[in-house]
Amino acid sequence: MVFMYNTGTGTGSTVEQADLTSQINGSRDVFTIPEADTSSVRVYFNGLRQVQGENFTVTNSTSITLDFIPQIGDFLTIDYTPA
């Protein structure tokens, strides 16, 4: 799903969503993401937005590290602006 939001500068930026749920295996805490502007990544665990620096770290433009291990049956999604 792609949607637009206003950055406040009068121009819109495309924000995309990615579902990382298929990567959950009950022991993994590092997840591969589509190439993203690292400052734009927002992580949602079971629908709840996580706090960067407390619940997750953007490792680089293509991966995130969670401070917890999701279990099979959990949901993990992100919003991001493509790099």
N, C-alpha and C positions, 0 to 999 in steps of 0.2 A: 504494500500500500504506500502510495506517495501522496503527500499533502503539502500545502504551502503555509508558511507562517510569515508574519511581518517581523523583520529584525529591528524595527524602530528607526531605520535610516531611510524609509520610504521605498525600499526595494524588498522583494521577497526572496527567501532562500528555500530551496527544496529540502525538506526533511524526509528521510526515508525510514522505514521500519524493517527490522530483520528479526525473525524468530529463530532463536538459538536452542530451542527445546530439544531438538534431535541430537544435540551434542552432549546432553546430560546423560551420565552413566553411573552416578552415585559415588564416584571417586575423583572426578575432574573438577579443578577450580580455574583452569585457564581455558578460555573460549576464543575461537577464531571469529572475527567479525569482518564484514565488508570494509574495504578501505575507507576510512572516515577521517574527518577533521577531528583530531583528538579532543579539542575543547568542546565539541558538540555532542559527545556520546552521553546518552541517558539510558540507564539500565533499569529494567522492571523485573522483579522476581515475584511470581504469582500475582502479578498485577500491581504490586506496590513499588513505587519508585525508590531506588536505592541511592545512598549518598556517596558521591565520589570522595575517595580518601578515607571513608569509614567502612563502607561495604564493598567497594570495588576500586580498582586502579586501572586506568587505561595504560596498558603496557607499551603499546605503540599503535600505529595507525591501523593495524589488522588484528589486534588481540586485546582482551581484557582479562584481568585476574580478579576473581571474587575472594572476599575474606571469609567465605563459607563454602560448603560443598552442597550443591543442590542434589536432591535425591530423585530417582526415577518417579515420574508422576508430577513433579514440579514443572513450572513454566518459566522460561527465560526469554525476554525480548529486549530489543534496544531500539531507540530512536537515534538518528545520527544525520549529519550533513556529510555527503560524500566529499572526499578529499580531491 
